[in-house]
Amino acid sequence: MALNKVEICGVNTSTLPVLKQEEKEELFKRIKAGDNEARELYIKGNLRLVLSVIRRFQNSSENPDDLFQIGCIGLIKAIDNFDTTLQVKFSTYAVPMIIGEIRRYLRDNNSIRVSRSLRDIAYKTIYTRENYMRQHLKEPTIAEISQEIGIDKEMIVYAMDAIQSPVSLFEPVYSEGGDTLYVMDQISDKKNREEHWIEDISLRDAISRLGERERHIIDLRFYEGKTQMEVAEEIGISQAQVSRLEKNALRCMRNYLRN
């Protein structure tokens, strides 16, 4: 058994107690009556819940001991604010509280600097969200938060995005049988997709088959964005000649690409 021992903050996780439903209900009655010993027992009986939550953050650079301690703060807040009359499982209420506490800690220790005004909006949003959850035991919508704090939905989303911790492209999100799926495998590069790359090669190949003057006109018109008049002035011919040469070059390119 000693070989399977795992310690976090000096706590042997294999010895953590698991409370039965009847024990939870009885302890909560004692907690509401002001029994601190019952509160301690309830905290110890739910430390496994904190462990299950911090596994979600195992790829972060933070020390697991620190995350466990922060998670325990979230657990204590959940115990102190839980309303037994609403017929909701304690774990359903506690998990978002624990996650929120850990995320707040990670944001505060983020090396990327965010403006004070955005942080204020984000923290106001988080406070409003947690307060709403304590009252209604469900997640509020962005519209509800916006109405409560009087800030546009777009600004709320922008502020919340700004304080998110950066994620490595090589962070694993799934692993089975030694075949690991990374974040970068789930990101679509719309600008550099394979079909665009092939189209670009074909287009450049078509341009390379034009005469030197036509190739120069196409480059000035479509890569440098100049007007026909500007091209005419640069190469010393009339605008009508530029138009005729451009149309001929585009026709030759289309014929090549169709074949």
C-alpha positions as CSV (number, residue, x, y, z in Angstrom):
1,M,0.0,0.0,0.0
2,A,2.9,2.4,0.7
3,L,3.9,2.2,-2.9
4,N,0.6,3.6,-4.0
5,K,0.7,6.5,-1.5
6,V,0.2,9.9,-3.0
7,E,0.7,13.0,-0.9
8,I,-0.5,16.6,-1.6
9,C,0.3,19.2,1.0
10,G,1.4,16.4,3.3
11,V,-2.0,14.7,3.1
12,N,-2.0,11.0,2.1
13,T,-4.8,11.0,-0.4
14,S,-5.4,7.3,-0.1
15,T,-6.6,7.8,3.5
16,L,-9.1,10.6,2.8
17,P,-12.6,9.8,4.1
18,V,-15.7,9.4,1.9
19,L,-18.9,10.6,3.5
20,K,-22.2,8.8,3.0
21,Q,-25.3,10.8,2.2
22,E,-26.7,10.4,5.6
23,E,-23.5,11.6,7.2
24,K,-23.4,14.7,4.9
25,E,-27.0,15.6,5.9
26,E,-26.3,15.2,9.6
27,L,-23.0,17.1,9.5
28,F,-24.7,20.0,7.6
29,K,-27.4,20.2,10.3
30,R,-24.6,20.6,12.9
31,I,-22.7,23.1,10.7
32,K,-25.8,25.3,10.4
33,A,-26.1,25.1,14.2
34,G,-22.5,26.5,14.5
35,D,-20.6,23.3,15.1
36,N,-17.0,23.9,14.0
37,E,-16.0,20.3,14.5
38,A,-18.7,19.2,12.0
39,R,-17.4,21.8,9.6
40,E,-13.9,20.4,9.8
41,L,-15.2,16.8,9.2
42,Y,-17.3,18.0,6.2
43,I,-14.2,19.7,4.7
44,K,-12.1,16.5,5.2
45,G,-14.9,14.4,3.7
46,N,-14.9,16.4,0.5
47,L,-11.2,16.8,-0.1
48,R,-11.4,14.1,-2.8
49,L,-13.7,16.5,-4.6
50,V,-10.9,19.1,-4.7
51,L,-8.5,16.4,-6.0
52,S,-10.8,15.5,-8.8
53,V,-11.1,19.2,-9.8
54,I,-7.3,20.0,-9.8
55,R,-6.8,17.1,-12.2
56,R,-8.3,19.4,-14.8
57,F,-5.4,21.8,-14.3
58,Q,-2.6,19.1,-14.3
59,N,-1.1,20.6,-17.5
60,S,-0.6,24.1,-15.9
61,S,2.8,25.1,-14.7
62,E,1.5,25.7,-11.1
63,N,2.5,23.4,-8.2
64,P,-0.3,20.9,-7.5
65,D,0.1,21.6,-3.7
66,D,-0.7,25.3,-4.4
67,L,-3.7,24.4,-6.6
68,F,-4.9,22.0,-3.9
69,Q,-4.8,24.7,-1.2
70,I,-6.6,27.2,-3.5
71,G,-9.2,24.5,-4.3
72,C,-9.7,24.0,-0.5
73,I,-10.5,27.7,-0.2
74,G,-13.2,27.3,-2.9
75,L,-14.5,24.2,-1.0
76,I,-14.8,26.1,2.2
77,K,-16.6,29.0,0.5
78,A,-19.0,26.5,-1.0
79,I,-19.7,24.9,2.4
80,D,-20.3,28.3,4.0
81,N,-22.7,29.4,1.3
82,F,-24.5,26.2,0.4
83,D,-28.3,26.2,0.9
84,T,-29.7,22.8,1.7
85,T,-33.3,23.8,1.1
86,L,-32.8,24.1,-2.7
87,Q,-32.6,20.3,-3.2
88,V,-29.3,20.4,-5.1
89,K,-26.4,18.0,-4.6
90,F,-23.5,19.7,-2.7
91,S,-20.9,18.6,-5.4
92,T,-23.0,20.2,-8.1
93,Y,-22.7,23.5,-6.3
94,A,-19.2,23.1,-5.0
95,V,-17.3,22.1,-8.2
96,P,-17.9,25.5,-10.0
97,M,-16.9,27.3,-6.8
98,I,-13.6,25.3,-6.6
99,I,-12.9,25.8,-10.3
100,G,-13.6,29.5,-10.1
101,E,-11.2,29.9,-7.1
102,I,-8.4,28.1,-9.0
103,R,-9.0,30.1,-12.2
104,R,-8.9,33.3,-10.2
105,Y,-5.6,32.3,-8.7
106,L,-4.2,31.4,-12.1
107,R,-5.3,34.7,-13.6
108,D,-3.8,36.7,-10.7
109,N,-0.4,34.9,-11.3
110,N,-0.5,35.2,-15.1
111,S,2.7,36.7,-16.5
112,I,0.8,38.4,-19.3
113,R,-0.1,41.9,-18.3
114,V,-3.7,43.0,-18.9
115,S,-5.0,46.6,-18.5
116,R,-6.5,47.6,-15.2
117,S,-9.9,48.5,-16.8
118,L,-10.2,45.1,-18.4
119,R,-9.3,43.3,-15.2
120,D,-11.9,45.4,-13.3
121,I,-14.6,44.4,-15.8
122,A,-13.5,40.8,-15.7
123,Y,-13.5,40.6,-11.9
124,K,-16.8,42.4,-11.6
125,T,-18.2,39.8,-14.1
126,I,-16.8,36.9,-12.0
127,Y,-18.2,38.4,-8.8
128,T,-21.6,38.9,-10.3
129,R,-21.6,35.3,-11.8
130,E,-20.7,33.8,-8.4
131,N,-23.2,35.8,-6.6
132,Y,-25.9,34.8,-9.1
133,M,-24.9,31.1,-8.7
134,R,-25.2,31.4,-4.9
135,Q,-28.7,32.7,-5.3
136,H,-30.0,30.6,-8.2
137,L,-27.7,27.6,-8.2
138,K,-27.3,27.9,-12.0
139,E,-25.0,29.7,-14.5
140,P,-26.1,33.2,-15.6
141,T,-26.1,34.1,-19.2
142,I,-23.9,36.9,-20.6
143,A,-27.0,39.0,-21.2
144,E,-28.0,38.6,-17.5
145,I,-24.6,39.6,-16.3
146,S,-24.5,42.5,-18.7
147,Q,-27.9,43.8,-17.4
148,E,-26.7,43.4,-13.8
149,I,-23.5,45.3,-14.1
150,G,-24.5,47.7,-16.9
151,I,-21.7,46.8,-19.3
152,D,-22.0,45.7,-23.0
153,K,-22.0,42.0,-23.6
154,E,-19.1,42.4,-26.1
155,M,-16.9,44.2,-23.6
156,I,-17.6,41.5,-21.0
157,V,-16.6,38.7,-23.4
158,Y,-13.5,40.7,-24.5
159,A,-12.4,41.3,-20.8
160,M,-12.9,37.6,-19.9
161,D,-10.9,36.5,-22.9
162,A,-8.1,38.9,-22.0
163,I,-7.5,37.4,-18.5
164,Q,-7.5,33.8,-19.7
165,S,-4.3,31.9,-19.1
166,P,-2.3,31.1,-22.3
167,V,-2.4,27.5,-23.5
168,S,0.5,25.7,-25.2
169,L,-0.2,24.4,-28.7
170,F,1.5,21.2,-27.5
171,E,-0.7,20.7,-24.5
172,P,-2.3,17.3,-24.7
173,V,-6.1,17.3,-24.6
174,Y,-6.7,13.5,-25.0
175,S,-4.6,10.4,-24.9
176,E,-5.5,6.8,-25.6
177,G,-3.3,3.9,-26.4
178,G,-0.2,6.1,-26.7
179,D,-1.8,8.2,-29.5
180,T,-2.0,11.7,-28.0
181,L,-4.2,14.5,-29.3
182,Y,-2.8,18.0,-28.8
183,V,-4.4,21.5,-28.9
184,M,-2.8,22.3,-32.2
185,D,-4.5,19.2,-33.7
186,Q,-7.9,20.9,-33.0
187,I,-7.0,24.3,-34.5
188,S,-8.0,25.1,-38.1
189,D,-5.6,27.4,-39.9
190,K,-8.0,29.0,-42.4
191,K,-5.3,31.1,-44.0
192,N,-2.9,28.4,-44.7
193,R,-5.1,25.4,-45.5
194,E,-3.7,22.8,-48.0
195,E,-6.2,23.7,-50.7
196,H,-5.2,27.4,-50.5
197,W,-1.5,26.4,-50.6
198,I,-2.2,24.4,-53.8
199,E,-4.2,27.2,-55.3
200,D,-1.4,29.6,-54.6
201,I,1.2,27.3,-56.3
202,S,-1.1,26.9,-59.4
203,L,-1.7,30.7,-59.6
204,R,2.0,31.5,-59.4
205,D,2.6,28.8,-62.1
206,A,0.0,30.5,-64.3
207,I,1.6,33.9,-63.8
208,S,5.1,32.6,-64.6
209,R,3.8,31.6,-68.1
210,L,2.9,35.2,-69.0
211,G,5.2,37.6,-70.9
212,E,7.4,39.8,-68.8
213,R,5.3,43.0,-69.3
214,E,2.0,41.2,-68.6
215,R,3.5,39.6,-65.5
216,H,4.7,43.0,-64.3
217,I,1.2,44.5,-64.8
218,I,-0.5,41.7,-62.9
219,D,2.0,42.1,-60.1
220,L,1.4,45.9,-59.9
221,R,-2.4,45.5,-60.1
222,F,-3.1,42.6,-57.8
223,Y,-0.2,42.3,-55.5
224,E,0.7,46.0,-55.0
225,G,-2.9,47.2,-55.4
226,K,-2.2,50.0,-57.9
227,T,-4.8,51.4,-60.3
228,Q,-4.6,51.1,-64.1
229,M,-3.7,54.8,-64.3
230,E,-0.8,54.3,-61.8
231,V,0.4,51.3,-63.7
232,A,0.3,53.2,-67.0
233,E,2.3,56.0,-65.5
234,E,4.9,53.6,-64.1
235,I,5.6,51.6,-67.2
236,G,5.1,54.4,-69.7
237,I,2.0,53.3,-71.7
238,S,-1.6,54.4,-71.9
239,Q,-4.3,53.3,-69.5
240,A,-6.2,51.6,-72.5
241,Q,-3.1,49.5,-73.3
242,V,-2.8,48.5,-69.6
243,S,-6.5,47.4,-69.6
244,R,-6.0,45.4,-72.8
245,L,-2.8,43.7,-71.6
246,E,-4.4,42.9,-68.2
247,K,-7.5,41.4,-69.8
248,N,-5.3,39.3,-72.1
249,A,-3.2,38.1,-69.1
250,L,-6.2,37.2,-67.0
251,R,-7.7,35.2,-69.9
252,C,-4.5,33.3,-70.4
253,M,-4.3,32.5,-66.7
254,R,-7.9,31.3,-66.6
255,N,-7.3,29.0,-69.5
256,Y,-4.3,27.5,-67.9
257,L,-6.0,27.0,-64.5
258,R,-9.0,25.3,-66.2
259,N,-6.8,22.7,-68.0
